[in-house]
């Protein structure tokens, strides 16, 4: 079951939800056809639940928002990026674990 704390980002809301956020934002660049993305999903959900109120977490489907995927150089999924103050501050490509995501967030 997906966490209620994981938002859905797209080309319409990315600026407001991610770039203008006053808290760090973890963006999971994903795709419905991606096996490792499905494996990462419960880990992303756990981060969203554990740090609710301190960070913002969301998924961005690269097939639905190809311009953003291209703009941020996403060449494979899953790719996770952290944004602070509208600027990318961290990135991890590929399947990872909870500890690595927490380290990437710096929380």
C-alpha positions in Angstrom: 0.0 0.0 0.0 1.4 3.4 -1.0 1.9 6.0 1.7 -0.5 8.9 1.9 2.6 11.0 2.5 4.0 10.4 -1.0 2.9 13.1 -3.4 2.7 12.9 -7.2 4.9 15.4 -9.0 4.5 16.4 -12.7 5.4 19.2 -15.1 2.4 21.2 -13.9 3.1 21.2 -10.1 6.9 20.6 -10.0 7.9 24.3 -9.5 5.4 24.8 -6.6 5.8 21.4 -4.9 9.6 21.0 -5.3 11.4 24.1 -6.3 9.5 26.5 -4.1 9.3 24.1 -1.1 10.5 25.4 2.3 11.5 21.9 3.3 13.9 19.5 1.6 12.2 17.4 -1.2 13.0 13.9 -2.2 11.9 13.2 -5.8 11.7 9.6 -6.9 12.0 9.6 -10.7 10.2 6.4 -11.7 8.3 4.5 -14.4 5.4 2.0 -14.2 7.4 -0.6 -16.2 10.5 -0.4 -14.0 11.1 -3.4 -11.7 13.7 -1.8 -9.5 11.3 1.2 -9.1 8.7 -1.1 -7.7 11.3 -2.5 -5.2 12.2 1.0 -4.2 8.6 2.2 -3.6 8.2 0.8 -0.1 11.5 2.3 1.0 10.4 5.7 -0.4 7.1 5.3 1.4 8.9 4.5 4.7 11.0 7.7 4.3 7.9 9.8 3.7 6.2 8.3 6.8 9.2 8.6 9.1 10.0 12.2 8.2 6.5 13.5 7.7 6.5 17.3 8.3 10.3 17.6 8.0 10.6 16.8 4.3 8.4 16.4 1.3 8.5 13.2 -0.7 7.0 12.5 -4.2 7.2 10.4 -7.3 7.6 11.7 -10.8 6.8 9.4 -13.7 9.4 10.0 -16.4 7.0 8.9 -19.1 4.3 11.4 -18.0 6.9 14.2 -17.5 9.7 13.6 -20.0 10.7 17.3 -20.1 11.6 17.2 -16.4 13.4 13.9 -16.7 15.5 15.4 -19.5 16.1 18.7 -17.7 17.6 16.9 -14.7 19.5 14.4 -16.8 17.6 11.3 -15.7 19.0 8.5 -17.9 17.9 5.5 -15.9 15.3 4.7 -13.3 15.0 4.7 -10.4 16.8 8.0 -9.9 16.3 9.8 -6.6 17.1 13.4 -6.2 17.0 15.8 -3.2 16.2 19.4 -3.7 16.8 22.2 -1.1 15.8 25.7 -1.8 15.0 25.0 -5.4 18.4 23.5 -6.1 19.4 19.8 -6.5 21.6 18.9 -3.5 21.9 15.2 -3.9 21.3 12.2 -6.2 21.3 8.5 -6.3 20.8 6.3 -9.4 19.5 2.7 -9.0 17.9 0.7 -6.3 19.1 1.7 -2.8 18.2 1.2 0.9 16.6 3.3 3.6 19.9 4.3 5.2 21.3 5.7 1.9 18.1 7.8 1.3 18.3 9.2 4.8 22.0 10.0 4.3 21.1 11.7 1.0 18.5 13.8 2.8 20.8 14.7 5.6 18.0 14.5 8.2 
